[in-house]
């Protein structure tokens, strides 16, 4: 029995060592690199916005059906990839935080207002618990909905442009347009991210593109703020990011 307890203790010590001496430093480096990524992306989206503001008469350019079709396809793919990309990031952080929570013996503190919110720092948990818990909470304050909505509004306006240009092509073109409309609706239902009031908006392609870049710039700025706060939190809880 004593030997079994000693084995369990050694395994527990090994897990704690890997968590604090291996996982935490790698997470710090990951967060640091993500911060640099968001800062670089923010600069790029600001440059894109300035370029679009300088562009003139995008809607007056004579469109080619093949080019419109490709643009429509790329916009739909872009919206889906963006939503999946951000969802994967949030899922990773939530899963990591939930896994770490299982390593804590936590009894919720009762207050007159009800159970106190979970706080690893309050119970003296190691730094990795504190950082991952705040990381998870901060990501929940960011929403990709506005970006995906603006992308789909742009896709619908491009589809509208295609419809106007395709009147002379007959049944084949109409079938292609209907297929694209169906794909946009499928994205809306799958992501649950686009409200009918948003997808029913009409406007010029240039104005829609401007809204996409504005939404991307705001989303990127919000993300950068989250990671800067997270790095500051790491600095606050320890002089060195890891030992």
C-alpha positions in Angstrom: 0.0 0.0 0.0 2.8 2.4 0.9 4.6 1.6 -2.3 1.5 2.4 -4.3 1.1 5.7 -2.5 4.7 6.5 -3.3 4.2 5.7 -6.9 1.2 8.0 -7.1 3.1 10.8 -5.3 6.0 10.5 -7.8 3.5 10.6 -10.8 1.8 13.6 -9.3 5.1 15.4 -8.8 6.1 14.6 -12.4 2.8 16.0 -13.7 3.2 19.2 -11.6 6.7 19.6 -12.9 5.6 19.3 -16.5 2.8 21.7 -15.9 4.8 24.4 -14.2 8.2 24.0 -15.8 7.3 22.9 -19.4 3.7 23.9 -20.1 3.7 27.3 -18.6 6.8 28.6 -20.4 5.4 27.4 -23.7 2.1 29.0 -23.1 3.8 32.3 -22.2 5.8 32.1 -25.5 2.6 31.2 -27.4 0.7 34.2 -25.9 3.7 36.5 -26.6 3.7 35.4 -30.3 0.0 35.7 -30.7 0.3 39.3 -29.3 2.8 40.1 -32.0 0.6 38.4 -34.7 -2.5 40.5 -33.7 -0.4 43.7 -33.7 0.9 43.0 -37.2 -2.6 42.1 -38.4 -3.9 45.4 -37.0 -1.3 47.3 -39.0 -2.3 45.4 -42.1 -6.0 46.0 -41.7 -5.4 49.7 -41.1 -3.5 49.8 -44.4 -6.3 48.0 -46.2 -8.9 50.4 -44.9 -6.8 53.4 -46.1 -6.4 51.7 -49.5 -10.2 51.1 -49.8 -10.9 54.7 -48.8 -8.6 55.9 -51.6 -10.2 53.6 -54.2 -12.8 55.2 -56.4 -15.8 53.8 -58.4 -15.3 50.1 -57.7 -19.0 49.5 -58.5 -18.6 51.2 -61.9 -16.0 48.8 -63.2 -17.5 46.5 -65.9 -17.6 43.1 -64.2 -16.9 39.7 -65.8 -19.1 36.9 -64.8 -16.2 34.5 -64.3 -14.5 37.0 -62.1 -17.7 37.7 -60.1 -18.2 33.9 -59.6 -14.7 33.5 -58.3 -15.0 36.4 -56.0 -18.3 35.1 -54.6 -16.7 31.7 -54.0 -13.7 33.3 -52.3 -15.9 35.4 -50.1 -17.9 32.5 -48.9 -14.7 30.4 -48.3 -13.2 33.4 -46.4 -16.2 33.8 -44.1 -16.2 30.1 -43.3 -12.5 29.9 -42.7 -12.4 33.0 -40.5 -15.2 31.7 -38.3 -13.7 28.2 -38.0 -10.2 29.7 -37.3 -11.4 31.9 -34.4 -13.7 29.1 -33.0 -10.7 26.8 -33.0 -8.7 29.3 -31.0 -11.4 29.7 -28.4 -12.1 25.9 -28.2 -8.4 25.3 -27.6 -8.2 27.8 -24.7 -11.5 26.7 -23.2 -10.4 23.0 -23.3 -7.0 23.8 -21.8 -8.6 25.8 -19.0 -11.3 23.2 -18.3 -8.6 20.5 -18.1 -6.6 22.5 -15.6 -9.7 23.0 -13.5 -9.9 19.2 -13.1 -6.5 19.3 -11.3 -7.8 21.6 -8.6 -9.8 20.6 -5.5 -12.1 23.6 -5.6 -15.1 24.2 -3.3 -17.1 27.3 -4.3 -17.2 29.9 -1.7 -20.7 30.8 -0.6 -21.5 34.5 -0.3 -24.8 36.4 0.5 -25.0 37.0 -3.3 -24.4 33.3 -4.1 -21.4 31.2 -5.0 -18.3 33.3 -5.6 -16.9 33.2 -9.2 -14.1 30.8 -9.7 -10.7 32.4 -9.2 -7.5 30.3 -9.2 -5.6 33.2 -7.8 -7.8 33.5 -4.7 -7.1 29.9 -3.7 -3.3 30.2 -4.4 -3.2 28.0 -7.5 0.0 28.0 -9.6 0.4 30.7 -12.2 -0.6 28.5 -15.2 -4.1 28.1 -13.7 -4.5 31.9 -13.2 -3.3 32.7 -16.8 -5.4 30.1 -18.5 -8.5 31.0 -16.6 -8.2 34.7 -17.5 -7.3 33.8 -21.1 -10.5 31.9 -21.4 -12.6 34.6 -19.8 -11.0 37.4 -22.0 -11.6 35.5 -25.2 -15.3 35.2 -24.3 -15.5 39.1 -24.5 -14.6 39.0 -28.2 -17.1 38.1 -30.9 -16.5 37.4 -34.5 -20.2 37.9 -35.4 -19.8 41.4 -36.8 -17.0 40.4 -39.1 -18.8 37.3 -40.4 -22.0 39.4 -40.9 -20.1 42.1 -42.9 -18.5 39.4 -45.0 -21.9 37.8 -45.8 -23.4 41.2 -46.6 -20.6 41.8 -49.1 -21.1 38.3 -50.6 -24.8 39.1 -51.1 -24.0 42.4 -52.8 -21.5 40.6 -55.1 -24.3 38.1 -55.8 -26.6 40.9 -56.6 -24.0 42.3 -59.0 -23.7 38.9 -60.7 -27.5 38.6 -61.0 -27.7 42.0 -62.8 -24.9 41.1 -65.1 -26.2 37.6 -65.9 -29.6 38.4 -67.2 -28.6 37.6 -70.8 -27.1 34.2 -69.9 -30.4 32.5 -69.2 -31.0 29.3 -67.2 -27.4 28.2 -66.6 -26.5 31.5 -64.9 -29.6 31.5 -62.9 -28.9 28.0 -61.5 -25.4 29.1 -60.5 -26.8 32.2 -58.8 -29.3 30.0 -56.9 -26.5 27.7 -55.8 -24.5 30.6 -54.4 -27.6 31.9 -52.6 -28.0 28.5 -51.0 -24.4 28.4 -49.8 -24.8 31.8 -48.2 -27.9 30.7 -46.3 -26.2 27.5 -45.2 -23.3 29.5 -43.7 -25.8 31.7 -41.9 -27.5 28.7 -40.4 -24.4 26.7 -39.6 -22.6 29.6 -37.8 -25.7 31.1 -36.2 -23.7 34.3 -36.6 -25.8 36.4 -39.1 -29.1 38.0 -38.3 -31.7 38.4 -40.9 -31.6 42.2 -40.5 -27.9 42.1 -41.4 -28.1 39.7 -44.4 -31.0 41.6 -45.9 -29.0 44.8 -46.1 -28.2 46.1 -49.6 -25.6 48.6 -50.8 -22.7 49.0 -53.0 -19.8 46.6 -53.2 -17.4 49.3 -52.2 -19.4 50.3 -49.1 -19.8 46.6 -48.2 -16.0 46.0 -48.6 -15.4 49.1 -46.4 -17.6 47.6 -43.7 -15.7 44.3 -43.8 -12.3 46.0 -43.3 -13.7 48.2 -40.6 -15.1 45.1 -38.8 -11.8 43.3 -39.2 -9.9 46.2 -37.9 -12.1 46.5 -34.8 -12.0 42.7 -34.2 -8.2 42.7 -34.5 -7.9 45.7 -32.2 -10.1 44.0 -29.6 -8.0 40.8 -29.9 -4.7 42.7 -29.5 -6.1 44.4 -26.4 -7.0 41.0 -24.9 -3.5 39.6 -25.4 -1.8 42.8 -24.1 -4.0 42.5 -21.0 -3.0 38.9 -20.7 0.7 39.6 -20.9 0.3 42.4 -18.3 -1.4 39.9 -16.1 1.5 37.5 -16.4 3.9 40.4 -15.5 1.7 41.2 -12.5 1.6 37.8 -10.9 5.3 37.1 -11.3 8.5 39.1 -12.0 9.6 36.5 -14.4 7.2 34.8 -16.9 8.6 31.4 -15.7 11.3 30.1 -13.5 
